[in-house]
Amino acid sequence: MAIGDAVFGGDRRPIISGPCSVEPDYVRHAEAAAAAGADVLRGCVFKPRSGPDRFQGMGAEGIPLLGQARARTGLPIIAEPLDGDDVRLLRDHVDGFLIGARSMRNSRLLESVGRTGMPIILKRSFAATYAEWLGAADYIRATGNDDVILCERGIRTFVTETRNTLDVAAVPVLASRTDLPVIIDPSHAAGRREWVLPLALAGAAVGAAGIIVESHPVPEQSWTDSCQALSTPELRDLIEKVGRLNSLNELSST
């Protein structure tokens, strides 16, 4: 299963990265992620937030930046739609769609992205069981689109130190229950950048097919999720260390 040239479920784990949301200087942010070694870019111009007083994304105004970033880096881009109108606006400007945790249960949106025939990354909702998560994937697959990648991004538990609790067991468990690749999002699980790398390595060690992390050239200046965004050197370090795990896995399989 691929987004552009990035194959999920192959011999290596593609890295998806970029800022949480598209900002006016997004092209520079995308170039930094590409220079660090990212395989796919985050390009979210629509952002669901916990409250209406928070930045909701640049909206349609940010869409031209996606094309510029894609042209400058040569990398594919994913973006998150919030409804069917967003899908129609984005489909000619992205290489795949990201369904966020809040939207996992929106069956109409799942059907809408499924009908595009494009790759879909489906994040697990905050309290969804494995069966519910796979049921959401079935809404997409029922449209005839099997290009679905499951994304474990942490669930809500009694733990308050991290933003969410990364369920690394989801990777091997779902490998026995579905043919869909499973990737992890350690950024939303950790909530703090210093914990993103160890969680990313843990996910890679149990067999995650890829990793999606938030990054920003100057994390403290990120308009959203600044506490969990990796700097460019931190992103490069993560990509190098995940690459070493890829090499170990290749050796163990020979």
Disulfide bonds with the S-S distance in Angstrom:
none
